[in-house]
Amino acid sequence: MNQRDVCYHEASHALAARLLGVTVKSVSVNANLPDGLMAHGECTPDQNTVIALAGMIGATIADCGPDVKRLSPGDRRGLTLPTDRTDADRYIDRMSALTIKLLQRNWSDVERLADALAERGRMTGHEVNALLAKTPTHRKGVTADVTLSPDDRRTVVAVVNTPTVDRDGEVVEPGGANVDEYRVNPVLLYQHDYQTLPVGRCVALDVTDDRMTAKFQFAERPDDYPADQEWLPDTLLALYRQRIMRSFSIGFIPVTTRAATANDMRRYGADCRRVIEEWTLLEISAVSIPSNPDAVAIATSKHVKRVFRTVNLPSRKARVKHVHRIMAAAEWGG
């Protein structure tokens, strides 16, 4: 293989592992030799097979184009296969077909990772995750309630995802979200900065086919925190209460995507070019400017419970009307 093929080979290994939920420890290519290495964490035999096959399949797609339909068993080193040769060939055919589909649906991410490897030579698992965590963002034009309640718990409710075309021409379908990983570690970050500490946590998350709604609690200042230093969660909470900041953004990994069809354009708008059907939520961030026009805070503290219950109403229209009734009743200005 030439150097370009090695980059696609290792990038495909890493992307397949990440999409399957296997930890990527590092990925590298040798600048002087057509050789590379992708180190990953523990995985099942089937996951290992897909990850191993992804390397040669990715290099083949890079050379032959995205219309690869079938790959011969090829190199079987490192694979756990049935002892019977016929069963082994059938297993390789089946797993190859799954791997081809996985890479074809996410080929733009393979290209991004291959380009990054060609430039850097080596990437840590953290760098791979940061590169692949696409973050189209969403904002909803509903003004936040800034009135505090006596039992203020530093909370904000926000619509963080809707099936609306964002500024990248993409629609992220809320109903396709896998939130299992996020529920284990429900952090709220600032501006998708993975290098700094979280500013809060998500204490409630509701997902329907037409939106994802979250309730966030901003971290309290520790008693021993230096008084002369800014406590960022305090600053952000104040900005949301004053309606200076209104937006949130999701950080996620696409799992299944498709080019927009004629039906998609009729449903979402003529500027829709890509639909993300399935995706894994990694984190949610407080941001200044989102890429989708629907993800803003809709309440802080006082009306959190009432607004959050709107996600259980039968339709999007009913939910929006209910939110506006709450706003009017509260005079929405404090």
C-alpha positions in Angstrom: 0.0 0.0 0.0 1.1 3.6 -0.6 1.0 6.3 2.1 -2.5 7.5 1.0 -3.9 3.9 1.3 -2.3 3.5 4.7 -4.0 6.7 6.0 -7.4 5.4 4.7 -6.7 1.9 6.1 -6.0 3.1 9.6 -8.7 5.8 9.5 -11.2 3.1 8.6 -10.1 0.9 11.5 -10.4 3.8 14.0 -13.8 5.0 12.7 -15.3 1.5 12.7 -14.1 1.1 16.3 -15.6 4.4 17.4 -18.9 3.8 15.7 -19.1 0.4 17.4 -18.5 1.9 20.8 -15.0 0.5 21.2 -12.4 2.8 22.8 -9.8 4.1 20.3 -6.5 4.5 22.2 -4.3 5.8 19.3 -3.9 5.6 15.6 -0.7 6.3 13.6 0.9 6.0 10.2 4.6 5.7 9.5 5.9 8.7 7.5 8.7 6.6 5.9 7.1 3.2 5.4 3.7 2.1 4.1 2.7 1.0 7.6 0.4 2.1 10.4 -1.2 1.0 13.7 -4.5 1.5 15.4 -4.7 0.5 19.1 -8.1 0.0 20.7 -9.7 -1.3 23.9 -11.5 -4.5 24.6 -14.2 -5.7 22.2 -16.3 -8.7 21.2 -15.2 -11.1 18.5 -17.8 -9.6 16.1 -16.6 -6.1 16.8 -13.0 -7.2 16.3 -13.9 -8.7 12.9 -15.6 -5.5 11.7 -12.7 -3.3 13.0 -10.2 -5.6 11.3 -12.1 -5.8 8.0 -12.6 -2.0 8.0 -9.0 -1.3 7.2 -8.8 -3.2 3.9 -12.4 -2.2 3.0 -11.6 1.5 3.6 -8.5 1.3 1.4 -10.5 -0.4 -1.3 -13.3 2.2 -1.2 -10.6 4.9 -1.4 -9.1 3.3 -4.5 -12.3 2.0 -6.3 -15.0 4.5 -5.2 -17.9 4.2 -2.8 -19.8 1.6 -4.9 -17.9 -1.4 -3.5 -20.5 -4.2 -3.1 -18.4 -7.2 -2.0 -14.9 -8.0 -0.7 -13.2 -11.3 -0.8 -12.2 -12.8 2.6 -8.6 -11.7 2.0 -6.3 -11.4 5.1 -7.9 -13.2 8.1 -5.1 -12.6 10.6 -6.4 -11.6 14.0 -10.0 -12.7 13.2 -12.0 -15.2 15.3 -13.6 -17.4 12.7 -15.7 -20.6 12.7 -13.6 -23.7 12.2 -15.6 -24.9 9.2 -14.3 -23.3 6.0 -17.7 -22.9 4.5 -19.1 -21.3 7.7 -16.0 -19.1 7.8 -16.4 -17.8 4.3 -20.1 -17.1 4.9 -19.2 -15.3 8.1 -16.6 -13.1 6.3 -19.1 -12.3 3.5 -21.7 -11.2 6.0 -19.4 -9.2 8.2 -17.8 -7.6 5.1 -21.2 -6.5 3.8 -22.0 -4.9 7.2 -18.6 -3.2 7.3 -18.9 -1.8 3.7 -22.3 -0.4 4.6 -21.0 1.2 7.8 -18.1 2.9 6.1 -20.1 4.0 3.1 -22.7 5.7 5.3 -19.9 7.6 7.2 -17.3 8.0 4.4 -17.0 11.8 4.9 -15.7 11.0 8.4 -13.2 8.5 7.1 -11.9 11.2 4.7 -11.6 13.7 7.5 -9.7 11.3 9.7 -7.4 10.1 6.9 -6.6 13.7 6.0 -5.8 14.4 9.7 -3.5 11.4 9.9 -1.7 12.4 6.7 -1.0 15.8 8.3 -0.2 14.7 11.9 1.1 11.2 11.6 -0.3 10.1 15.0 -3.5 10.9 16.9 -4.5 9.9 20.4 -8.0 8.5 21.0 -9.0 11.9 22.5 -8.0 13.7 19.3 -9.9 11.1 17.2 -13.0 11.6 19.3 -12.7 15.4 19.1 -12.3 15.3 15.3 -15.3 12.9 14.8 -17.7 14.5 17.3 -19.7 16.6 14.8 -21.7 19.3 16.5 -24.5 20.8 14.3 -26.4 22.9 16.9 -30.0 24.0 17.4 -31.8 27.1 18.7 -35.5 27.8 19.3 -36.7 31.4 19.3 -38.4 31.4 22.7 -37.3 33.9 25.3 -36.0 32.5 28.6 -37.8 33.2 31.8 -35.4 35.1 34.1 -37.5 35.2 37.2 -36.1 33.2 40.1 -38.0 31.0 42.6 -37.3 31.0 46.3 -35.9 27.4 45.9 -33.7 28.3 43.0 -31.7 25.3 42.0 -29.6 27.0 39.3 -31.5 25.2 36.5 -32.2 26.0 32.9 -34.5 24.1 30.5 -33.7 24.1 26.8 -34.7 22.5 23.5 -31.4 21.2 22.3 -32.3 19.4 19.1 -35.2 19.6 16.6 -35.5 18.2 13.0 -34.7 21.5 11.5 -32.2 22.2 8.7 -29.1 23.8 10.2 -26.6 26.2 8.6 -24.7 23.2 7.3 -27.8 22.0 5.3 -28.2 19.0 7.7 -31.1 17.6 9.7 -30.3 15.6 12.9 -33.4 13.6 13.6 -34.1 13.7 17.4 -35.8 10.2 17.4 -32.6 8.6 16.1 -30.5 9.6 19.2 -28.8 7.0 21.3 -28.5 8.7 24.7 -27.3 5.7 26.7 -23.7 6.8 26.9 -24.7 10.4 27.8 -27.0 9.3 30.6 -23.9 7.7 32.3 -21.9 10.9 32.1 -24.4 13.7 31.5 -22.0 16.7 31.4 -22.7 20.2 30.3 -19.7 21.8 28.6 -18.9 25.3 27.4 -18.3 25.8 23.7 -17.6 22.0 23.2 -14.2 22.5 25.0 -13.2 18.9 25.9 -10.0 20.2 27.6 -11.7 22.0 30.4 -14.0 21.0 33.3 -17.8 20.8 32.8 -19.9 23.8 33.8 -22.8 21.7 35.0 -24.8 18.5 34.4 -28.0 17.4 32.7 -30.6 16.4 35.4 -33.4 15.5 33.0 -33.6 14.5 29.3 -36.7 13.9 27.2 -36.5 12.6 23.6 -39.4 12.5 21.1 -39.4 12.3 17.3 -39.7 16.0 17.0 -37.3 17.4 19.7 -34.9 16.7 22.5 -35.5 18.7 25.7 -33.0 18.9 28.5 -32.9 20.4 32.0 -29.4 21.6 33.1 -28.1 22.4 36.6 -25.1 24.7 36.7 -22.3 23.8 39.1 -22.1 25.7 42.4 -19.0 27.6 43.4 -17.0 25.6 46.0 -16.7 27.2 49.4 -12.9 27.3 49.1 -12.8 28.6 45.6 -10.7 31.9 45.4 -13.0 34.9 45.7 -11.0 36.9 43.2 -11.3 34.3 40.4 -14.3 34.0 38.0 -16.5 30.9 38.5 -17.6 30.2 34.9 -20.9 28.4 35.8 -22.0 31.6 37.7 -21.2 33.8 34.7 -23.0 31.5 32.3 -26.1 31.2 34.5 -26.3 34.9 34.8 -26.0 35.3 31.0 -28.9 32.9 30.5 -31.0 34.6 33.1 -30.4 37.9 31.4 -31.3 36.4 28.0 -27.8 37.4 26.6 -27.1 33.7 26.0 -29.9 31.5 24.8 -28.4 28.7 22.8 -27.2 25.1 23.4 -25.4 22.7 21.1 -25.2 18.9 20.9 -21.9 17.1 20.4 -22.4 13.7 18.7 -21.2 10.9 16.4 -23.3 10.2 13.3 -24.1 6.5 12.9 -26.5 6.4 10.0 -26.8 9.2 7.4 -28.3 9.6 4.0 -28.3 12.2 1.2 -31.5 14.2 1.3 -34.2 12.8 -0.9 -37.0 14.6 -2.6 -39.3 13.7 0.2 -36.8 15.0 2.7 -36.6 18.4 0.9 -40.4 18.6 0.9 -40.5 17.8 4.6 -37.6 19.8 5.9 -37.0 22.4 3.1 -35.3 22.7 -0.2 -31.9 23.6 1.5 -31.7 20.1 3.2 -28.8 18.2 1.8 -28.1 15.5 4.4 -30.2 13.7 7.0 -28.6 12.1 10.1 -31.0 9.3 11.0 -29.1 7.6 13.9 -26.5 9.2 16.2 -24.8 8.8 19.5 -25.0 11.8 21.9 -21.7 12.5 23.6 -22.2 15.9 25.3 -24.2 19.1 25.3 -22.7 22.5 25.4 -23.7 26.0 26.3 -22.8 28.1 23.3 -23.0 31.6 22.0 -23.9 30.9 18.4 -25.5 27.7 17.2 -25.8 26.3 13.7 -29.5 25.3 13.9 -32.2 27.9 14.6 -34.1 25.9 17.3 -32.0 25.3 20.4 -32.4 27.9 23.0 -33.3 28.0 26.7 -37.0 28.2 27.3 -37.0 28.5 31.1 -34.7 29.1 34.1 -35.5 27.9 37.6 -39.0 29.3 38.3 -40.9 27.6 35.5 -38.7 24.6 34.8 -41.2 22.0 35.9 -44.1 23.5 34.0 -42.2 24.0 30.8 -40.5 20.6 30.9 -43.9 18.8 31.1 -44.7 20.3 27.7 -42.7 17.5 26.0 -45.5 15.1 26.9 -48.2 16.9 24.9 -49.3 15.0 21.8 -47.9 17.3 19.0 -45.2 19.9 18.3 -47.9 22.5 17.7 -49.5 21.8 21.0 -46.2 22.0 22.8 -45.3 25.3 21.2 -48.7 26.8 22.1 -48.4 25.6 25.7 -44.9 27.2 26.0 -46.3 30.5 24.7 -49.2 30.3 27.3 -46.7 29.8 30.1 -44.6 32.7 28.8 -47.7 35.0 28.7 -48.9 33.9 32.2 -45.4 34.7 33.7 -45.1 37.9 31.7 -41.8 36.3 30.7 -39.7 39.2 31.9 -39.5 38.8 35.6 
